[in-house]
Amino acid sequence: MKKYLYSLPLVAIAVMATSCTSWENTYNENAAREESEANFVKTFGEIASDQTWNDVTTCNANVTVSLGTDSKYTVGVYDRNPLDGGNYSTLAYGTVAEGGTFTSKMECSKTQTDFYVIAYTSDSIPTIQKGTMNNGILNVSFGGNSNSAKTTRSSTTTRTSSPASSITWASVPNNSDFANKVPKDAYDISLYGQWKAGIGNITSGNFEITNNASGKEHNTWTSTNIYVTGSDVSMNYKYISANTSLYILKGAKLTFTNATSFSANPTKIYISEGGTLAFSKGVEFAQYCSVYNQGALNSTNISVSNNGLLYNQGTINATSKVSVENNTSQLINEGTINTVDFNTAGSGAAYNLDGKVYATGTTLINSNSNFWVNNGYWETYNYTYNAGSQNVINNCKLIVNNLMNIVLGDGNGYLLVDGGGEVVTKDLYMNTAQVNLYGSAMFKVTGTATYGNNKAGRGFQGTGSKTSLVLITGQATATYPNNEYCITYGGNLVVACANHFARYCDTGKGDIYNIMYEGKALLTTNTTSPGVTISANGNCCDGFKSKKVDPSDDTPAYTIAYEDLGTTDDFDFNDIVLYIYPDATTNKLRVDLVAAGGTLPVTVKYDGTELFSKSGGMKNTTTRGKVLDSKTVDLPSGFSMTNSNYTSLFQIEVKGTNSSYVVHPNIAAGAAPQALVIAGAWDWPLERVQINTAYPNFNSWVSDPNADWISYKVASKCIK
């Protein structure tokens, strides 16, 4: 650090106009500069010997487009996402044919790592991707890879991407397994000897239950086949033994009036289409009891446990709860389930195979060993996933009308939304949670998404080669906004939310992350045209298509931001802020005066010609107003903001009471700055907000000219 570089009062340092307070007539410029330099080092640390405070460099972009949606595309490369509608700079712009590569040499930030590339179709539909600059080269590819579509659905297969393929699901029953008539040798139970006495004790053989059996107690033993033909039979259940098969024929209805448990190994129940089996006080299917329903199964509670099986191809109506629990019990649904609550526990496995589930209460997944797979339509009021299973998979459509609550252990489990699948929830709460979106999946929050603590590698992850979409049409809030890592967005993912909390926690330190980005993931405020298209997928996903957006082809923008000596400990760099727009097409250079925070009179000159003159007073330092003034001049041949010969043309004359001095952005390397040359239309800090509070990585840039500081902005501390 060189502390005393200025021995003459008119030395041209990278200074700006004047400070936010007036100076006395005896203003000592050299002393102020020396004090400012000392305070700068005290505040930000030692300055790298090769630090020139010019952030602009030359770089190259290679953009390959193979989206398969058009024959020709318009390509734009930007320093920020233009779909957000804020300040951005167009770094490169052109066209490319399907399967071709657009290449361009451009000027960009030498420290910024992430840039935004948009491929526009001929009808102006944008597709966005975030790319990383490596050694001055930005390589981005659109398309070219495809995720596997839906696999053929069956009761024994799930997606190839699904870890639930580790389970062997029960086979679909054959239609011939269901009875459509009673064997000729079947006995009418109501006429059978012991039943006449009301005992209902059966040993073996084929038996028929007619309406005459109502009021009896059902108690069967060993290798019995029972055929229900009565249209409205009510019985008290006592026991059904192993190797018993119960058949409910078409038009028949059997109701057990007491709490019922089928627990003999094995017992099989077949409910034919048009038949009904009902339980007045609940039922448990356990110990290898297998139930196959093509008709109607009605109860208060239905529990499948201890290796039980319920295979539904008809309708299940539960007025309280359906649960599948323990010892790899399975519930497979190809029909319709109507219930209040639906619970999985232990190693129970629920598989909605092209069926429909309607739960007016809560769907609960609460075991590390659970299997919950939805290949059909699942609608529930609340959805609670609070264990850590890796076999919770939505392959099709999941609708949550109130709250989806995902609270998992650190590093344990996740919800997988497979390609072509969709989740829609009103509200969302995630804490130590993870949702993996395989390519072209969609997750939509129509109300509020609330995040607790979702660390790196967790949160929302786009895991496929195609981009997935998280669409929050309400708002995103943080439970612990000053506690770091509220949410992580990672992988091939676009998150669209117009009302999202800021990336940095508002702690005053500026180095605490609210949002962690990984891979290509990006967050946009544009919820109608976020730059991603999700194809509709039958009944599984409604799809999403970004609305038309006029391609953004503005000229590149640059910023020169000045800090004067009026207050030697105030480093907000907003005393004079210029936006500079060189246009090689028209050979013109537009200069906008966008902020003026100094109090002394200042004249802004370009190549010795006056552009602007201000008499003092702060403007656009607390809120962004309109451009204060604008002038257009001829663009010099070979103009580049990387060249000090051109940046030095922008000179500032500050008029004190008794003297004036001229400053420009060029200073000796390693000296303290009073002007910054920045690629893009920079958002300057608010008045009296130190630059390292608004841009937390600024200190790193002070000591390392290649450190990325532009990308890390605390929005609440910058001009809006």
N, C-alpha and C positions, 0 to 999 in steps of 0.2 A: 504494500500500500504506500503510495506517494502522497504525503500529507501536505506538502507546500509547493504545489505546482504553479501557482498563480502569483507572479511577482509584479505584473502590470495590471492596471485596472481594466484594460479592454481586451484581455486575453479571451479567445473564443473557446469557451468550455461548453460541454453539453448541458447548457443551462436553459432555462426558460425565462419567461418574462419575470414576473415578480411574485412575491409571496402573497399570502392571504392577509397580511397586515402591512400598512404603510411604514416606511422608514423615515427616520429623522433626517433633517438637512445634512447632518454630519455622517450620513450612512457610509460605512467603511466596507466596500465590496470585498476586498481581499480578506479582511478579518472574518467576514461572514462566510466566505467560501471555505476558509480553513476550519472554521467551527463546524460548518455543514459536513465537510469531509470526515472530521473526527467523529461526529455524531453518526454518520452513515456507517462507518466501520464498527462503532460501538453497537449499533442497532442490528446490522446485518452480517457482520463478520468480515474477515479479511477478503480482499478482492483478488481474483485470479489475475496473474500478470498479463494474460492474453485476453482479458475481458474488455470488449469495445462497446458493449451495450447495443449492438446491432444484431437483432434476432433473425434477420433475413438471409436466406441462402438460396442457391440453385438446386433443384431436385428434378426427378423424373417420375412419370406415372405410366404404368402399363396396365390397361384395363381390358380384360377378355370377357366377352358377353356371349353366353350360350344358354339363354333362357328358354328358347324354343317358342316364344310368344309373338315374335315379329321377325321381319326380314332385315330390319335396320333399326338402330337405336341411336338416340342422342345421349351422350355421356358428359356428365359434369363432375369435376373434382373440386371439393370445397374444404375450407379449414374448419367450418362448423356445419351443422346440419341445417340446410336451408328450409327444410320442411317445418322447422320450429318457428320460422317467421322472424327470428331475431337478426342480429348482425352476423354476417358471414362474408367470406371473400371467395369469389370464383377463381380458382387457380388454373384450371384448364377446362376446355369445352370443345366438343367436336362430335363426330358421328362415327359409327362402326357397324358393319354388317354382322348378322347372326353368325356366331362362331369365330368372328374376327377379334383383333386386338387393337385398341386405341392407344397410341403412345403420344406423350407430350413432355416437353421440357418446360419447366415453370419455376417461379419463385415461391418459396414457402418459408415457414418458420423452421429455423435450424434446430430448435429444441423440441417442438411439438412432435409427438409420436403418432397420434391417432388422427386420421383424416376421414372424410366422408365422400363416398362415390355414389352417384345415382345414375342408373340406366333408365331412360325414358322411352316408352314405346311410341309409335307414331301417333297414337291417340292420347299421349301425355300421361300415361299411367306410370308412376315412378316405382322403381325397386332400389332400395338403399342397402349399402354395405359399408361397414367400418373397416378401414384398412390401416395397417401399421407401417410407418416409414422405417426402412432399414437401410442404413448407409446411403441415404439420399435417394432411395428407390422405393416407390410405392407400387406393389403388385396386388391387384385385386381381380378375382374371377367370379363372375356371376354364372350360376348353373353349371352344367357339365356333369353333375352327379345327381342321382335321384335316390330317394329312400324307397324301400320296398313298400308297396301298397298293402292293402288289407290281404292277409292270407285267407285261404279258403276256411270258412268257419266250420267247426264240427265240435262235438262234445269232448273230443280228445286232444284238440290242438288249440294253442293260442298263438299269438304273434311270434315270428321268429326272433323278434327283439325282446320278447317278454321273458323275464326270469321265471314266470309261473309255468314255463314249459317243463320245469323240474317236477311238476306234479302230474300224475296220471289220473285224468278225470274219468269218471264212470262213463260207460258206453250208453248211447241212446237206446232205449228199449225198442224192441220190434213190435209192430202193431199186433202181431200174432200172439204176443204175450198177454194181451188184454182179452178178457172173456166177453163174448157176445151172446153166449147162451149157457144154460145150466146142463151139466152132464145128466144123462138119463138115469144114472144110478144114484143121483143125489137125493139125500133125505131132506124132507122139510123139517127144519130144526124144531118148529113149534109142535110137531107130531112125534118127535123123538122121545123115547121113554123118559129119560131124566129131565128133559125140558118141560114135559107135561107137569112135573112137580115143581117147576120154577127154578130148578137148580142150574140148568144150562150147562152140564158137564159133558163134553164131547171127547171121545178118544181119538179116532181116526176115521178117514173116509172122506166122501164128498157130501157137503151139506148146503142147503138153501135157506136163506133168511127171507121170509116174506113178512107182510105187515102183521101177521099173526104172532110174530116173535116180539113185538113191542112190549116193553115192561119186563122182559126177561133179563137175566144176568149172563153176560157172555164170558164163558170159561171153557177154553178148548185145550186139548192135549195131543201132541204128537201127530205129525204128518197129516194135517187136516187141510182140506180145501173148502173154503166157505164162499158161497156165491150169494150176493145180496141182490134181490129183485124187488123187494118191497119199496113202494114209492115214498114211504114216510115211516121209518122204523126207528124207535128210540129204545136204547138198551143201556144197562149199567155194565161197564167194563170191569172184568176181574183179571183175566189173564188170557193171553194167546201164546201158545208154546212155540218152541223152535220148529222149523220146517213146516210152518203153517203159512198158507197163502190165502189172502182175503181179496175177493174180487167184487168191486162195485160195478154193476152192469148199467148200461144206458137206461135212464129213466128211474133208477133206484136212488134212494137216499137213506143213509144210515147215520144216526146221531148217537154218540156216546154221551151220556148225561153227567158223568163224573170225571174227575181228573184221570187222565189216561197215560200210561207209559208202555210202549212196546219195547221190550228189552230182552226178548229171547232170540238166540242166535241159531239160524237166521230166520227172520220173518219177512214176508214180501206182501206188499199191498198194491193192488192195481185198481185205479179208478178210471173207468172208461169214459169217453166223451159222452156227456149227457148224464153222467152219474155224479153223486155228491156224497162225500164223507165229511161229517161234522163232529165237532167236539165242543160241548157246552162249557167245560171248565179247563180247557187246555190239553195239549198232548205233547209227549216226548217220543221221538223216534230214535232209539238207541241200540247199542250192541248188535250192529250189523243188520238192523232192520232197514229194509229198502222199500221206499214208497215211490210209485210211478203214477203220476197224475195227468190224465188227459181230460178230466172233467172239472170238478170243483172240490177244493179242500178248504173247509171253513172251521175256524177256531178262534178262541181268545188269544192264547199263546201257542206258538208252534216252535218246538225246540228239536234240533237235530244234533245229537251228541254221541260221543263214544263210538265212532265208526259207523254211525247211521248215515243213510242216504235218502235225500228227497230230490227226485227228478221231476220237475214240473213242466208239462207241456200244455196245461190247461190254465185254471185260475185258482190262485190261493188268496183267501180273504182272512186276515188276522186282525181282530179288533184291538189288539194290544201290541204284540211283538212277535217277530220271527227271529230266531237265533240259530246260529250254527256254531258248535262248540266242540273242541277237544278231539284228540286222537284221529286226526284227518277225516273228520266227518265232512260230508259234502252236501251242498245244496246247489243244484244246477237248474237254471230257469230258461226255458224256451217259450214260456207262456206269459202270464201276467200275475204279478204279486201285488196285492193291496194290503198295506199294514200301517200301523202307527210308527213303531220303531223296528229297525233291522240291525241286529247285533252279530258281530263275529267275535269269537274269543278262543283262547288257546290255539290249537292248530286247526281250527275249523276253517273250511274253504267254501267260499261263495263264488259261483260262476254264473253270471247273467249272460247266457249264450243266445244272442239275438232276441231276447225277451224284453219285457217291460216291468219295471219295479217302481211302485209309487209308495213312498213312505211319508206320511203326513207329520211324523215326528223326527227322530234322529236316526241316521245311519252311523253306527259306531264300529270302528276298527280299533281294537285295543290290545293286541298281542303282537309280539315280535314274530310269532309263528303263523300268523294269519295268512290266508290267501283270499284276496278280494279282486275279482276280475270282472270287468264290465265290457262285454262285447255288444251290448244292445243299448237300451234306453233306461236310465236310472234317474228318477226324480225324487228328491227328498227335501224336507224342510231345513234340517240341519245335517251337516256331515262332519263327524268328529273322528280324526285319525290321530291317536295319541300314544302310539307304541313305536315300533321301529321295524316293521316288516319290510322286506324288499320285494314283496309280491302283492303290492297294491297297485292295480293297473287299470287304467281307463282306456280301452281300445275304441270306444265309440262315444256316446253322449252322456254326460253327467250334468244334471241340473240341480242346483242347490238354491232353494227359494229364500233362505234366510242367511245362515252363517256356515261357512266352511272353516273348521278349526283344525289346524295341523300343528301339533306340538310333539316333536320327536326328540330322542336323545341325540347328543352331539355325535354326528357321523353315523347315526343309525337310521336306516330305512329311507324311503322316499315314495312319493306318488309318481307313477309313470303315466304320462298321457301320450299314447302312441301316435304315430303319423296318421293324419286324417281323423284323429279324435278331437273332442271338444269338451271343455268344462265351462259351465256358466254358473256363477254364484253371485248372489246379491252382495254379501260382505265376506271378507276373508281375514283370518288371523293366522299368522305364521310365526313360530318361535322355534329355534333350533330345527328348522324344517327344511325340506328339499322337495321340489317338484321338477322332475325331468320331462322336458317336452321333446319327444322325438320329432324329426323333421316334418314341417307343415302341420304341426299340432297347434291348437288355439286354446287359450285360457282367458276367460272374460270375467271381469268383476264390474258389476253394474252399480255398486254402491261404494263402500269404503274398504280398501285394503289396509290392514294394520299389521305392521311388522314389529316383532320384538327384537330378538338377536339372532341373525342368520348369517353365520360367518362364511369365510372364503370356502369355495367349493360347495356351498349349500345354496339356499334360496331357490331362485328359478334358474334352471340350466337348459339351454338349447343343445340337445345331444345329437342331432342328426345333421346330415350334409345340407339339408334344406332349412331355411329360416322358419322358426316358429314365432308366434305372436302372443304376447300378454297384453290384453287390452283392458285398461282400467278407465271406464267412462265416468266414474265418480271421482274419488280422491284416494291418495296414498298417504297414510300417516305413520308416525313412528311412536311406539310405546315409550322408548327410552331415547329421545332424540339427541342426547349428549353422551351416549354410551358406546359409540362406535359399532360398525358393522350391523346396522339395522337390517339391511337386506343386501344380498349379493345377486347380481345379474350376470350370468356367464354363458359362454358358448355361442352358438349361432341363433341369436335371439334379438327380437325387437320388442321393447316395452313401450307402449303408448299410454301416456297419462297426462292430461292437461293440468292437473293439480297435484303435483308430487312434491314431497319434501326435498330439500336441497341435498346435494352430494355431501357437503360438509356439515358437521354439527356446529351450531352457533355458540361456541364456547369462548370465543375471543382468541383462542389459540390458533384456530384455522388448520389444525393438523389431525383432526378426528373425523374419520369417514362415517357418514351416514349410509352411503351407497358404495359398494365395491363392484367394480366392473372387471370381468374376466373374458378373454377371447374377443370375439366380434360383437359381443352384446352391446346394445346402445339403448338409450332412453330418449324418447321424443315426446314433445308436448302435443303433437298433432295426432288426434284420435280418429280423424276422418281420412287422412292420407298419410299414414305412418311410413309408407315406402315398402310394404310387404303385401303380397297377395297369398291368401290361403285358399286353396281350391275346395269347393264344396265336395262333400263325400257322402252322398246318399242321405240316409237318416242320421248319420253319425256326426256330421259337421256341416253347419250352414255355410261355412266359408267366409272369406272377407276379401274385398277388393278395394284397394286404395282409390280414392277419387282422383279425377284428373288434376294435374298440377302443371302450370306452364313451366317449362324448363328454365332453370335459373342460369342466366348467362351474363350476369353483370361483370363489369371489369374487375380485375384484382384490386384489392384495397390494402393500404398500408397505414400505419399510425406513427406519428411522432408525438410523444407525450413528455411535457416539460415540467420540471420542478424548479422553482426559483429559490432565492436566498432570503426571502422575506422572513421566514421562520425556519431556523436552521435545524430543527428537530422534527419537521413536518415533511414526511416523504410519501405524499399521496399521488404525486405525479398527475395532477389534474389542473395545474395552473394555466397551461395552454395545451390543448389537444387538437392536433390536425389529422384529418383523414385525407389520404392522397390516393387519387385514382388515375393511373396512367392508361390511356386507351390507344393501343397501337393501330387500331383500325382507323381512327380519325386523326391520329397523331396529335392528340390534345391531352393535357394534364389538368385534371380538376383537383382543386384544393379546398376542403371544407374546414372551417373553424367550428368545432363541435363543442368545445368547453373552454372557459376562461375563468380561472379561479384566483388570479392575481389582482392586486388592488392598485398597482402602479400603472401608468399609461404604457402601452406596448404597441409596437408596430411589427407586423409579420411581413417579411420580405422573401421574395423568391428571385434569386440571381440579381439582387440589388434593386428589384422593382417591388414597390409596396403592394401587398395584397390586401391586408386588413389593418385597421387601427382601432384600438379600444382604449377608452379613457379610464378604465378601472371598474371594479365591482365584480362579484362572483356570479357566474352564469353556468348553468348545467353541471353543477357540482354536487347536487343532492338528488335531482331527478333529471332524466334526459328530456330536454326540450327540443325544439326545432333547431336546425343548423343555424348557427349565429351569422355566418356569412359564407359565401362561396365565390371562387374565382376560377377561371379557366385560362391556361396559358398554353403555348406551343410545347409539345413534347420533344425534348432533345433526342437526337439520334443515339441509339444504344442505351437509353435511359435504364438504369437498374438501381434498385434500392440496396443492393449489396455493395455498391460502389460509393466510396466516401466522396468522390468528386461530385456526385449528384446529391447525396444527402446534405452536403455542406452548402448547397444552394439555398436551403431553407434556413434563413437567419432571422433572429429576433432582436429587436432593439428595445431595450428597457429604459424608460426615461425617469430618472430620479429627480429630486428637487434641484440639485446642483450639478448633476452629471448624468451621462447616459453610457450604456455599455451594450455591446453586441455579442450574442452567443449563437452557436449552432450545434448540431448533434455530434460533431466529430471532436474527440478528445484523445489524448494519449492513452494507450492500452494500460489498464490497471488503475486508472484514476476513478474517483467517485463520480457517478453520473448525475446530471441534472436534466438529461433528456434520454429517452429510450426510443429506438427505432424497432418497430414491431410489425411483423407480417400479419395482415388482416385488420378488420375494423375492431379494434380492441375496446373492451369495456373497462373504463378507468375506475379507480377506487372512489368512493364517496369522500366528501370533504372531511379532512382530518383523520381518515382511515389509512393507516400505514399500508404500504403496498404488500408487505408480507402477511398482513391479516386478510387482505382481499385475495391474494395469491400465495397460499401457504408454502409453495416450493420456491419462492423467490430467493430465499436465503441460499438454497442449493445452487441456483443460477449464478449468484454473486461469486461463489468460489469455483464454479464449473460452468463455462460458457455453453456446454452441451447438455446441461440438465434441463429436463422438461418442466417448465413452470407455467406455461400458458394454459395447459390442459386442466390445471387444478385451480378452480375458481370458487370462491365462496360468494354465491350469487347475491346474498343479502348485503354484502359489503361493497358491491359494485353498482355502477350506474345502471338503471333499468329504463 
